[in-house]
Amino acid sequence: MKEMDRRSFIKASAIFASSLGMLPALTGCQSTKSNSASRPLPVTARVRGANEDIRIAVVGFNGRGQEHLAGFSKVPGVRLVALCDVDSNVLGKEVQKRKDKGESVVGYTDIRKLLENPDIDAISIATPNHWHSLAAIWGIQAGKDVYVEKPVSHNVWEGRQVVKAARHYNQIVQTGTQCRSSSGLKEGIEWVQAGNLGKMLVARGLCYKRRGSIGKTTGDQPLPKGIDYDLWTGPAAMEPLHRKRLHYDWHWVWNTGNGDLGNQGIHQMDIARWALGQNELSPHILTVGGRLGYEDDGQTPNTLIVYHDYKPVPLIFEVRGLPSKAGTEQMDEYRKARIGVVLHCENGYLVMPSYTKAIAYDKNDQKIKEFDGSESHFANFIKAVRSRKSSDLNADILEGHLSSALCHTGNISYRMGKQMQPEAIKEAVEDNKEMCETLNRMQEHLKVNAVDLTKTPATLGAFLKFDPKKEQFVGNRAANKYLKREYRKPFVVPENV
């Protein structure tokens, strides 16, 4: 396998630049003035005894948050004391349900009011992505421990701010990448890292998850009744609703979501980085993909290849939202996995096709060994809350930041790219064996889905150089603008945490 060496990188960059024009060779990230006046006032965290209940609040529970409610309810010594959601219908229904069970639960629409409550020890955040970092930082500053869903950020800069806040205030902050609590994955990764399949050659993440069209609308759409849209929008830009559904389909709009790379794919990106043992972001990134097969109100790609040029082993990520063939709902498989990770090695490969299982195969596709098992990720968080040791966490906030940021830098490459004809894209990557093979499979996948890439071209992403220490792109002011957003007052992620 050829690595993405300097020659191939320069060649691909030249092809991209010839059609788009070279990007300004400037550095620096646009700054946004901090407005911290609206943040919750710091509260001194109480010292928790081993036999005391951990009093928890769940913020956002119209989707993934329901799993938080169920998961924490199974952990001994945890008591749900508050709920927060900007949808009054969702909030009222859940509060009443709890009261009918005899539980004493307070409902809040505004997280800032919730954080003023000194009787809350920890918050669990399952809001849309654009709220994750700000809610986490506000919670940390208010003296609460925090469980925050993946991705922990909507952009690279704010994710690092959460890490800084967690360290400065010495709070316990867990990332919602529950695969980190899988003993099966941990044992499988360690087995490969010990050299049992020879040298690792490539780590490949897969997100082959069916995503149909979200429909095409014309003009502004009515908001659902009961939504406080100002609070729902929070730190994002206030925009009219331009899709049929406010809920969930926010994933496919850049203002609030990060596509399936940052939705489902963050789990597999995290596992792949875990396997590589990489504790910083990759130095070079390139992408190929598009929103292909239909035209709708979505903006994020449903088909994407991301190449993170780690040394000595690269990380390749594949997103596919179209089926294995037009007219069906069946999805493609790669090495018997649809949503998972494959570690390619000299003498075989390890497949992690689920959140708990890892299976080793030899070069002849014969199964060698299997690993399986997992513990509660919610229970792991509570364990660390009691011990006050971040080292007890299976997914400390730093891990969440790095894996989330790998998704963000991949998306930045895509967003800065240009649609190009298939042969031009092939020429751009032809010196890289693994990237070329992955591209060929992607193009065949699109072909059987009746996507004509000569008529609806894929996008060749910008070829980006990144400084992992500074967490900024090198010599590329345009790319650095994507590392941070303009925050809408008073919902501003603070500069100084």
N, C-alpha and C positions, 0 to 999 in steps of 0.2 A: 504494500500500500504506500502510495506517495502522500506525504504530508502536504498541506498547503504551504509550500515553500515560497520564498520571496519572489521567485520568478513567476509562478502561477498567479500569485496575488497581484503583482504589478500588471500582468497581462490582462486579468479580469478587470482591474480598475481602469485600464486604458480603454477597453471596449465600452465599459459603462460611461466613462467620461466623454468618449467621442460622440455619443448620442445625446448626452445631457449637458455637457459642459462641466469643467472642473469646479468643484465647490470651493468657496472662499477658504483660504488657508489661514484661518484665524482661530484663536482659542478663546475659551471663557464661556461661562454659563450665564444666561440672563438672570438677574437677581430680582426678587420680589420683596418689597418692604414688608417686614413682619408686623402683624397687628395682633399682639398677644393679650390685649385688654379684655377680650371676650372669653379667654380660657378659664376653666374652673380654678378656683383658689386651691392651693395645695392643702392637703389634709394629712395630718400625721397618721401613718398606718398603725393600727393597734398591734400589739404582740399577741399572736394566736397560740393558745395552748393546744396540746396534742388532742385533747378531748373536746375542743370547742368546734362548733359548726363553722364552716366557711360560708359566708353569706354572699351569694352571687347574683348578678343581674345579667340578663341576656339582652343585647342590643341588636335588633333586627332579626325577625324570626318568621318571615313570610316564605322562606325557602330553606336554605341550609341551617338557619337558626333553629328550626324544629329538631334537627339532629343534636344541637347543643342542649336543648331542653331535655331531650330523651337521654343523652349521654351523661349529663351531670346528675340527673335524677338517680342514676344507678351507682353513683359514687358515694360511699358511706361518709357521713359527716358534712355533706354539702346541702345547703338550704337555699332554694330560689326565693329571693325576697323582692325582686323588682324586674320589670319588663319595660322595654323601650322600643317603640316603632312609630314612624311618622305617618303610618296608615291607621287612622282611628278605628276603622272596621276590624283590621287585623288585631290591633291592640285590645280593643274592647272585648272581642270574642275570647282571646286567650286569658285575659284577666278574669272574666266571668267564669270561664272553665276552671280556673284555679280556685276561685272563691267557692264554687260549687263543691269542690273537693275539700273545703275547709282550710285551704292554704291562705296565708296572709301575704298577699303580693300587691305592691304598689305599681301603678302604670304611669309611664312618662311618654310624652311625645318628643320632648327636647332632651337630648343626652346631657346638656349642660345642667339642667335641673336635677337629673338623676345623679350626676357626679357630686352634687352638693350634699348628698345624703351620706352621713358618716356611718350609717349602719350597713354599708355595702363594702365588702372586702375585695371583691374582684369583679371584673366585667368580662363578658364573652361577646365578641363582636362578629356579627355575620351580616353586616350591611352590604350594599353594593361596593365595588372596589374603590371608588373614588373617595369613600369615607374612611377606609381602613386606617390609614396612617394618622389622620387628624384625630379620630376617635381614640386610637391607641395612645397617642401622645397626651391628649387631654386627660385620659384615664390615669396614665402614669403620673402626671403632674398633680392629680387630685389624690394621690396616695393609694391608688388601686393597683392590684396585680391584673394582668391582661392576658386573655387568650384571644388572638386575632386571626381571623380566617385568611386563607391564601387568596390571591397574592397579598402580602402584607402592605403593599403600596400600589399606587396608580402610576408612579414614576420612580426613577432611580433615587433622586435626591431625597424625597420624603421618606423613603424606606430607610436610608442611612440616618435620617433624623430620629426615627423611632428607636434605632439601636442606641444612638447617643442618649436619648431620653431615658431609656431603660437602665443604662449604665450610670448616668448621672444621679438618678433618683433611687437606684438600687432596688428596682421593682422586678418581679418575676414576670417575664413576657414570653409566652409560648406561641409558636406559629402553628396554624391548623393543617400542617402537612402530616397527616396521621400515619403515613407509611413509615415515618421515622420510629414509630412505636411497634413496628413489626419485627419480631425476633427472626422470622423466616427470611426476610430481606436482609437483615443485619448479618445473619450467619452466612447467607449465600454470598453477599458482597465480600465479607472477610475471607471466605474460602477462595474466591477468585483472586483477591488481593494477595493472598499467600502464595500464589503462583501455581495453583493446582491445574489450571488450563493453559499454563505458559503465559507469555506476555500478553497484556491487554492491547488490542489494536484500535478499537473504536467503541465508544459508548453511544448507543442509539436510543433516543426516546421516541415513543409512538403515541399519537393521539388520533386514532382512527375512530371517530365518534360521529354518528350521523347528525347532521345539522341541515335541516331544510330551510327553504326561504321563509323570511319573516314577513313577506308581503311588501307591496309597494303602495304608498299612500300619496295623496296630493294635498298640500297645504297643512296647516296646523291641525293637530288632532286634540280632541277633548281629553282632559285629565280625568282619571278615575275619581269618583266622589270619595271624600274622606281623607285625601292625601294633602299633607302640608308640603307643597311643592318647593317652597323656599328651603325648608329643612331637608327635604329629599335631595335637592340639588347641592346643598352645602357648599363645599369648596370648589365645585365644578362651575363652569360657565353656565349662566342661566339661559337656557335655550327652549324654544317651543318644542312640544312633543311632535316628532316627525316619524312615528312608527305606530303600528296598531296597538302594541302593548307597552306600557311603561315598565312593568315588572319583567324581570329576567332578560328580555331582549336588549336591556342596557349593556349587556356583555359585548354586543356587536357594534357599538358606537364608541368612537375614540374618546369622547368627552367624559365617559363614565366607565368604560370597560377596556379590556385588553385582549379581546378575541379569545379563541379557544386555546391559544398558546398560554395565556395568563389565567385561563379558567380551569379547564381540565388538565392542560398540559403542564402546569406548574408542578403538579405532583410528580410526573415522570421526569421533568427537568431536574427536580430536586434529587430524585433517586440516582439519576445519571451522574450528577455532580458529586453526590455522596460516594458513588462507586469510584470515581476518578480521584477522590481525595483532594479536590481543588477547593481552596478556601478564599478565592478572590475571583473577580470576573475575568472573562477571556480577553486576550489582547487584540483579536481581530474577529469581525463578524461579517457574514454575508447571508443573503436570503434569496429565495426564488419562490414566487407563489402568486396568489390572487384570490379574489372573490369570484369564483367561476361556476358556471353551470346554471346560473339564474341571475336575474337583476332584481334587487330588492332594496329596502331601506338600510340594510346593514353596510358597514364600512370596513370591518376587519376581514382578513383573508379566511376563507374556508379551506384553502389548500396552501400549504407552506412548507418549505425546507429552510431550516436555520442551521448554519455551520458556525460553531464556536471553535476557534482555532487554538485550543489548548495544546500545550506540548507536555509530554510526548504523545498524548492520546487525544484526538479531537472528540468533540461532542456534536453529534448530528441529531437534529430533531425534525420529526415529520408530523404535520397536521393534515388530516383528511376528513372533510365533512360530507363528501359525496359518497354514495354507496359503491359497492364493488362493480355494479353495472347499472346503467340507467334503467329506471322502472322497477327497481328492487329496493329493499331496505337493508339487505345484507351488506356488511362491511368487509373490506379487505383484511387479510391477516399477513403478518410478517413473522416468520419463525413461531407460528402458533400463538401470536399475541396481536391484539387489536389496540388495547390501551395498556402500555407497559414499557419495559426497558429491555434491550438486548445488549449484552456485553460481548463483543466479538474478541476472541483470543486466538493465540497460535494453534492451540490443540482442541478447540471446540468453542462453545459459547454458553452463556448463562442467560436464561430468559426469566424475566419477572413479569408475568402476565396479569397479576392482580396486586392488591394492596398487601397481601400477606404471604405470597408464595414465590419461591425461586427454584428453577429447574435447570440443572446442568446437563449439557449434551456434548458428546464427542464430535469429531469432524465428520462422522458418518451419520449424524443425527440420532445416535443412540443415547437414551437417557442414562446418565451416570449416577446422579444424586438429586435428591429433592429436599427442600427446606420449607417449613411452614410454621406459622404461628404469629400471634399478635397480642398486645395488651391494649387496654383503653387509653387513648391519647388524653382524654379528659381527666382520667385518674392520675396520669403522669403529671399533668399540670397541678393538680391539687397536692400531690406529693411534694412538689417543689415549693408550692405556696406555704406548706407547713414547715418544710426544712429551711426555707429562705436561702436555698442554694440553687442558682441558675444552672449549675453543673448537673443537677438532677433532671433537668429538662431533656427530653428526647429531641425537641426541635426548638432550640433557643432562637430568639428573634434574629440573631445574626445569620443563622442558617436560612431563615425565611427571607431576609433581605437579599442575600446573594442569589438565591434561586429565583426569586421574583424579578430581580434586576436582569438576570439572563434572558428572561422573557421580554422585558422592556427593551433591552438593547437589540434583540432580534426584531421586535416590532418597529423600532426606529429605523433600522436598515430597510425594512420593507416600505415604510411610509415615505422614505426619501428616494425610493427607486423609480424606475421608468419601465413602462410596458415595452417589451421588445419581442421580436420574432423568435420562434423556437431555435433556429439554427444559430442565431446570434447569442442566445443564452447558453447553448451547448458549447460554443466556442469559448465563452467566457470562463467556463469551468473545466474544460477538457484536460487540463494538466493535473487535475486532482481526481484520482481514481474513484474514491469513495463518493465524492460529491457528484461526479458524472453518473455513477451507477444509480444513485438515489434519484437524480433528475430523470434518468431514463425510465425508472419505474413510475415516477410521478406522471410523466407524460403519457405513458401507457394507461395509467389509471384514468386520466382525463379523457383519453381517446374513447375508452369503453363507456364513458359517461356522455358521449356525443359532444364533447367540448372541442371545438376546432381552434387550436391555439394560433392559427394564422389570422383568424377573424376576431377572436377575443384573446389577445396576447396575455401571457403571464407577465409578471413584473420581476425584473432583475433588480434586487435591492442594492442600495449603496454599499460599497466596500469600506468598512469603517475600522479605523485603528483606535484602540482604547487603552487608556492608562489605568490599570487596575488599582494602583495606589491612590491616585487622585479621584478615581471614579469619574473621569471625564474623557471625552473623545479628544484625540490629538489632532490639532490643526484643522478643526472643523467646527466653526461657530454655529453653522446651521444645524448640525447634529446635536450640539450641546444644548440648544434651545429646547429639545425634546426631553432633556433630563429632569426638567422642572416645569411647573405650570404657573400661570398667573392665578392666584387664589382670590376668590370672591369674598370680600369682607362681609361679616366678621369671621368667616370660616377659613382662617389663614393658618397654615402650618408654620409654626414659629421658627425663625432663623436661629435663635438661641434657646437651646433646651437645657 
